[in-house]
């Protein structure tokens, strides 16, 4: 009985989702879907797009490629942020990673030192003490490696966000500069021309 | 190892958070899934923070609508193709959009839905001006307008055809139809009467003339007549320059009217000259010059007016000099220096020959004579009165009396000149006396003016 109810419920859900997901051609091809109530508004929108299209080439020259910048930050944390002029963030990422890596190195070093002492120890009390110390420092180091890795990944993610924001700002700047100041941009197959 | 795997999972999660609708749209577009691609581009336009990517999405979206539109177009689904090309909003799409509207207009026309047909025509003509169908659409729309007797609209459309597609087949095709309505339209245009309407009707008629094949003469005549009307209005308002310009404008359109208008212009100029002459006659020099100058409003260098003005200026100068001489002569006259006064009056007359100076000369001559031999002069005045009329009559009476009564009985006094209280006035007498009848003739003679006044009834009768 319960199974039947579950089946009906599932069937209803599937059917309704299918109906909801059905393609509505009228809605899809509604001429007013972009707010153009007449041909003049449509023509104005086209003119606006055309103007923006001309600016894309300038934008492409000025923008920073996202994946390339992420690679920079992958190689050296904070590099990508420096590229997007987020200097403070870049410095924080760099210093944090250096400090974490240095600390990590210190704990590994301590761990190996204690391990060496453990290997050369002859007194049972020392053997236990050195082993515990080596294990403790190794644990610290491994924990810090994981934390450093997380910061490193976050640094890459932040580079993506920063670069996106930076590029968005670049676009806004190009639009403000060329569309509001009535500067004319002409596109040619071999490049573009800017007239002030 | 598990720790590194965990880190990898986190990285994948972080990357997946950065959703890129534009890239997704591009992928779907490449797979020919244009509908889904458009949906992704729509999301990009709606949600993306990067304006450049939004712009790219809009461009890509347009391209995908265009491709969908092409598919609908190939299947002759005009309404859907129209909507998709409309949404594509690109010049490429417009190249098909006009065809879609055209097909839809044909369907409306077939259903005798004129309003619908005109709406589609209007869309093409207003918003797709670069369409290769434009001349054909104008042609068809003109036919509809002509059928519905909307001649003004038909002409407006033909004007656009004429200006932009003069040598197009569709223009040539409709041209004779337009020519047929020219007389009707001309009549409509010339109904306008006030000044502004006349001005605007000139433009309309000139345009109409361009379109005319068989009615050029008619339109030309109406243009010339309208210019003439405008000229007459300007004449009425005394705007002679404008009037002349309108007359001149009329010349190129109708030969007969041009000749009439030329004569009219000459008459106007002659009128100014005649009026000026009249002023000059009355010694109103500045008024005369002003009148002559009006000719220049019509013709800038009108020679007769120039000559008249020069003459008027000279006359004015002479008149001033004549006045000075006249004043001088009056002075001499007051000093009883009549010879000098006469000389000055004569000089004044040379410069300004008017009645006053002539009278003065006459009087001066009389006064000189009166001063020299007043009695003889007084008698001479009477004897010469109306070529001897008085003397002849007196002598006739005398002869009659002598014949009737004989010399011994009739006593004749002869001419006697007597002083009066005024030294320039003398009484002249002639008496014929007999026992049976008497005649006493007596006149008072003014030596200054040679005026004779009869002092009794008989003398008065002789003067009649």
Interface residues (C-beta under 8 A of the other chain):
Chain A: X23 X25 X28 X29 X30 X31 X33 X34 X36 X39 X40 X42 X43 X45 X46 X49 X52 X53 X55 X56 X59 X63 X142 X146 X149 X150 X153 X154 X156 X157 X160 X161 X164 X165 X167 X168 X170 X171 X172 X175
Chain B: X3 X4 X7 X10 X11 X14 X15 X17 X18 X35 X38 X49 X50 X51 X52 X55 X56 X58 X59 X62 X80 X83 X84 X86 X87 X89 X90 X123 X126 X127 X128
